[in-house]
Amino acid sequence: MFVRVVDVDMAGGAELGTTERVLTLLGLLQQRRVWTGPELADRLGITSRTVRRDVERLRALGYPVHAGQGIGGGYQLGRGQELPPLLLDDEEAIATAVSLLAGAGGSVAGAGEAALRALSKLDRVLPTRLRYEVRALAGSVESFDGGRAPVDPDVLMTLARACRDEVEAGFDYPAGSKVRARRVEPYRLVASDRRWYLFAYDLDRDDWRSFRVDRMTGVSARTWRFQPRAAPDAATYVQESVASRVYPHQARFLVHASADTVRAQVPPSAAIVQPHGSERCEVRSGGGNLDFVLMHVLLLGHEFEVLDPPELRSRCQALAQRLLSAGGPDTTVVAGPPH
């Protein structure tokens, strides 16, 4: 979809060039359901014959402009087979950009990435005079649900532009007790259920890395362009980093349930779930301690086996004894999966 910001209320159409006049006509047709020929001619400052010619130009470009006769008739823009170029006036462009900013920080699965991609495209054509209003209005948008960790919209846009334009980015990022400057080739912004991450090639460490956007400071896009490298899948890389690599303890389980069933129970940021046949799956997860990971798998309600690490099997036995003791001396174990 092509977006252009225009002033569809402008008069003096006789002074417009053909291309600009046709675009203005398109904006008018998108603004209201039906226009009569004389109304369009008056708004554009042209003759009814020129209106008919410009309508034919729009039809040649693929716009389904219908013409009705009699009372209530006139020109009407119909629905096309594909999403056509869209013209927005200033107020519509501002409202769209603010809504996309809110959507980029929302909690609907997949909506954040799509909103940010659309916002990045709109940013390319948004006039400078409107950006200040967008920034001011975006600051007044709040959400009452938890959503993701708060992120500065300007930081998101800076990183989105750098990914789009294939230019290096720089920022400060905590490493242990210190904050270090990082130079990266940014590839993708990835949204989890709680946070935004930047998937990038770290130039100083000569390897792929993922960075939490809310931990970045001093974010800037540089002027140096880079040639894109062969990259792993961004979403998979970030998910594995979040679900396993950042925790001091990792574990693998063979769960006796389908991968689809377990994925519906476990947030993507908490574990990696891979099919192991049609009725079983492998679950990889991490945590501050192994007991914590074990309890989460136990609460899924499915039979499971510990694959790794071996010492977790003894922790299972210790936990089972603890649960039996909590039930009293007459507690018995009932075989079979829980219901």
N, C-alpha and C positions, 0 to 999 in steps of 0.2 A: 504494500500500500504506500502510495506517495502522499505526503502531507505538505500542504503549503498554507502559510498564514497570509490571509488577504483581508482587505477591507471591502466587504461585500455591500456596504452602504454607500460607496462612493458614487457621485453623480458625474455629469460631464462626460458621458461615454463616448461622445464624438471625438474626444481628444485621445482616446485610448487606441493602442495598436490592436490588430486583430487577435493576437494570442492572448493579450491581457484581457480584452473584452470577452473572449470566449470563457476564460477562467472565471471572470466575474459573473458571467451568466451561469456557469456551473455552480458557483457559490450560492447564487440566488435560488436555483432549483433545489439545492440541498437544504436550504434554509426553510422553505415553506412547501406545503404539499402541492398546491396548484397555483400557477400564475397564468393570467390571460396574456395574449400577445401584446395588446396596448400597454398593460402594466409593465411588462419587461422592456418594451420600447421606451417608455417614459423613464424608467429607472436607469437605463443604459444610455439614454440620449441618442437613440438611433431610430430608424424606421422599422415598421413591422416586417417589411421584406427582408431587412438585414437580420432581424431576430430569427426568421425562418432559415436563413442561410447559416447562422451560427448554430442553430439547433441541429442542422444537418451535419455540421462539423463535429459536434459532440457525438452524434450517432456514429459517424465514421470512426471515432476514437473508441467506440465500444460502449457508450453510455445509452441505456435504453430510455430515451426521452419519448413519452407518449403524448399525443395531441388529441384532445377531445373537442367535439363540436357542440354547439347549442348552449343552453343555460347550464351553468356549472362547469362548462368545458374550459380547456386551456392546456397549458404545457405541464407535464408531471414527470418527475424522474422516477423510473421504475427500478425494480431490483435486478441486478445483473447476475451473471453466472460466477463472476469473481469479484473480489473486493476492489473497487475502483479507487483511483486517486481521490483523496478527501481534502476539501478546503475548509479551513477553520478561520474564524475571525479572532481578534485578540482575546476576547473573553472566553471563547470556546477553547483556545489553545492553552490558556492559563488553567482553566478547570480540568482539562485533560491531563496536563503535566502534574498538577497537584494530586489528582486521583491516582495517577501512576506511581507517584512517590509514596502515597499511602499504601498502594498495593504491593510495592516492593518491600515494605516492612511488615506485610500481613502474614497471617499464619496458614492461609489456604495452600495446600500442597501444589507446587508447580506454579502458583500465581506470581510469586515473587520474581522468579527468573524471567517469566514472560513480560511482567510489568517493566522490569529494568531494561530488557531488550527494546521494548517499545519506546521507553523513555529515552534511551540512547539514540534511537532513530529520530525522535521528535527534537532532541537537543541539537541535532545536526542542522535543522532548518529553523529553529526557534530564534526569532530576532533578539538581539541583545537587550532591547528596551523591555522585553517581557521577562527576562530571566530574574531580574530583581523582584518583580511581583510574585513570581513562582516561588522563589526562596522565602519571601516573607509569609506567603500564605501557607507554605508547607510547614513552617514552624508552628502554625496554629492547629495542625492536625494531630490528634491524639487517638489512642486506642485503649478501650477499657479492659481488653483481655490481655493475657500474658504476651503472646506473640514472640517475636525474636528479641534478642538483646538489642538495645537502642544503638543505632548507627547513624552517623552524620550523613544526611542525603548528599551533601557536597562531596564527601569522601567516596561514596558509592558511585556518583557520577564521574568523578575524576578517574577512578579505576575502570569504570565501564568504557569511558572514552579511550583510555590507554589500551584496553583489550581490543577495542574496535579499530583503532588507528595503528596498532602494532608498534607502539613506542614504549621505551623503558619507563619504569616507575621506580620511585624511591620513597622510603619511609623508615621510621624508627620503630623497632619491635623488641619487646622484652625477651631476654635470653637468661633465664635464671634470675639472679639479683641485679643484672645489668640490662641496659637498653642499648641496642646496637643498630647502626644504620644498615639497611638492606637495599641492594640493587637487584631488580628482578625484571624478567620479561613476562608481563602479565598475559595469561591466556583466557581464563574464564573466571567469572564470579559464580560461586555455588552457594545456594541457600539450603540449610538444613531446617529442621522443625524449630530450631532455637536460635541459630546464628548464621551470619554471612561469612564465607571464606573466599579468599583469593587463591586460585590455583595458578602457580607461576614457576618459571625456571629461575632459580637463585644463581645469579652470576658469580657470586663470591664462593659459593659452595659447589658449583658446577653440578647441580642436581635439581630435580623437581621437589617442590615444597608446597604446603598449604599453610595459609596464614589467616588467623581470625581477624576480620576487619575491625571489630570493636577494640582490638588491642593496638591498632596502628596509630601512630601520631606523625605529624609532619608529612602527610602524604602529598606527593607531587608527581605529575607526569613530565617526563623529560622530552627532549627534542630528538633523541637518537632513535631511529627506527631499527627494527630487528627483523631478520628473516625467520619465519615460524619454523620451529623444529617438529620432528615427529613426536607427538605427545601421547601419553596414556589417557584413557578416558577420565575426564576431570571429575565427574560425579563419583565414579567408583573409587578413584584415588583419595578424594577427600573423605568419603564415607569410611574407608578402611583406616585412614589416619585418625579420624575422630573416634571410631568404635574400638580400635585396638591399640594403635601405636602410642597414643598419648598416655596410656595407663601403665602403671608399673607391673601389673599382673594380667596375663591373658590366659584364656582357657578355651578349649574346644569341646563341644558336646555333640553326640548323635541323638537327635530328638525324634521320637516316634510319632511324627505328625508331618503333614505336607508342608513344603516351604511357604505356600500361600497362606496356610493357616497360621503359621508362626509369624510371618511378616505382618499379619494383621494385628498381632499382639505386641510386637516389639518395635519401637521407634527406630528408623534407619540409623540415627546417631548412636544407638545403644548397642547394636550387634549387627554382624554380617550373617545373613542367612542364605545358604546355598542348597539346592535340591540334592538329595541322595536317594534317588529312586522316586516313585510317585507318592509314597506314604511316609518317607523319612526325610530329614534334612540335617545338615551340619550347621551348628550355630557357633560363631566365634565372637567372643565378647571380652571386655576388660574391665578392671575396676581397681580401687585402692587396696582391696584384699580379696582373696579367693572366696571366703565365706559369703561376701556380698554378691559376687557373681553367681555362686551356687544357689543362693536363695532366690535370685531373680529367675533362674532357669526352673527351679522347683515350682515357683508360683505360676508358671505357664500352664500347669495342670496336665502335662503329658509325661509318659515314661521316657527316660533318657539314659544315656550311657556317657561316662566321662572318657574322652579321648586323650586329653592332654590338659595340664601336666599330670604325671602319675601320682604325685602326692595329694592331688585333689580327691582321689578315691578314698584315702583314709579320712579326709575331711567329711566325705559323705557318710561314712560309718559313724564318725563321732557325732555328726548332726542327727543321724537317725536315732542314736542312743539318747541324745538330749531330748528329742521329741517324745520318745517312748517314756522317759522318766517324767516328763511334764504331764503325761496322761495318767499317771498313777500306776500302782502295781498290777491292776487287772487289765491294762491296755494290751490289746492284741493287734496284730498287723493283718489287714485284709488285702489279699493279693488282687491284682488287676488295676487297671488305670483309674484315676479319680474321675468323678462325675460332677 
